[in-house]
Amino acid sequence: MRPAMEGGAPRRKWLTRDALLLCLSAFFADTGYQAVAAVFPLFLVFQIHEDVFYVGLFFALPYGVGSLFAYVGGRAGDRFNKKYVALAGNLLIPLMSLSGLSAGVAVAGGLFVAGWWARYSRTPARRAWLVEVTDP
């Protein structure tokens, strides 16, 4: 028998199935993009033989414009379904990994930045969804 909260209402488990799946999804997506973010500068400089300037550019674009994508993702999560916005962002994060398959700096940087912006757009909806599926 579950312990009761104040007032006699039954208390839910603190780690629900949805919360666990959401956290695992975030763990694997975040592990993947962090690995790409660590290797991407090495790829640009040593494999494509581009200047370090491009490393700075392709890290400044996601961080600088990323807050706009976070705002848009949060608004989309409020307007539509938070779950679908979060999952769509998670599905687009692997664009960052595809940057390693390109031979040109523009395509590699574009894929890296697009994946990073997808990450920014899913984060507010993911956090709001986590609040919905757990107890306060």
C-alpha angles and dihedrals in degrees: 000000000000120000114255126238123225110301094030097275113144115252121232123228111270093229108052124185092254092050092050093049091046092051092047090049090051092046095054095041092048093046090053098049093043090054091051092046090054095049100037096081090050090049093052096046104035104027104033093027096226128152121270086244088079091054089057092045094050092049094044094053096057094045096041100046094026093087089061090053090048089054092049091047092050092050091047090050090052093046099041131017117315091209094056094045091051093047093047090053091048090051092053097047091083088070083085090062091052089062088079091064095060126090097203128075094225095055093041092049093044093053092045093050093044091053091048091050089051087055091052093047095053098045101079093045091047092051093047091048091052089054090052095052097047136062117257 
